[in-house]
Amino acid sequence: MNSHCLKCGLTESTFRKTGKFGCSSCIFVFLPESSFSRISSDQIIKLRESETALKPKHKFDWKNISFRVRITRCLREGFFPYYSSEKGSIVSFLEKKGLALQEGEFSESKGLETTSEQMERFYSNGEDHLRYEKIWKQDTFDGKKQGLDGKFLKILFEKGIWAWSPRIGFINSCPTNCGRGDRLSVQARLSPSDFSLASDYLTPFLGFGVEFTVLSDDRRDGSLSSVGVPTQISCKNGNPIQKRRFFKILGLLGLA
């Protein structure tokens, strides 16, 4: 591993401490070539073996269900947010598309849909120059209703704007976001007993990009029996095989 990136000057010690790239060249300096390889044939076999699990006998009582898509992008030129937010450039870029950058939570914004059942926004944070997020609130996933608008996909996949490499895909500040730069997730609440059963059932499925986690909650444990444990099932930066597996898991759980 080299001691620093020649383009932005980020040092190896700083990268190890922050875990964030300073520019689009850092990934080639601080990560080995093997990190860029595609999923192996052995991993594909393991994925298929893990898909043979039967539908659970227990019917989980999911509440407050929401489906989310998040896509992250960093600009091709200049430095990543570790050094510079490039907020002005992002604001100008979106304005030319008839859109606006949102500062806080979801709110009414030009060109974006915000209703009680569906919300979307463009925003930025300390890791990425631009993030797009869309949320649907309904009981089960419906692929026909829960697609992304073509005009937003055109923005997120526009050539020459975003940091990208043929070997890797999209390059972002966080190494785990490099590739497709997306996260698919379902957030819902489960009773403590259902959460325990779900954890046991999902164990063989986890890994290879699929996660089942507890979301942070301000309530004390004693109140979770009534409101439920906040959980998330997600697939981060997954390839088509991993995404297929993710949706199969949702189907087995009665969420799709």
Secondary structure, DSSP 4 states (H G I P E B T S, - for coil): --SB-TTT--BHHHHHHH---SSTTHHHHHS-GGGGPPPPHHHHHHHHHHTTPPPPSS----EEEEEEEEEEE-BSSS--TTT---HHHHHHHHHHTT-----SSS--BTTB-B-SSEEEEEE--SS-SEEEEEEE-SSS--TTTSPPPHHHHHHHT-TTTB-EETTTEE--SSGGG-BS-EEEEEEEEE-HHHHHHHHHHHGGG-BTTEEEEEPP-SS-GGGHHHH-EEEEEEEES--HHHHHHHHHHHHHTT--
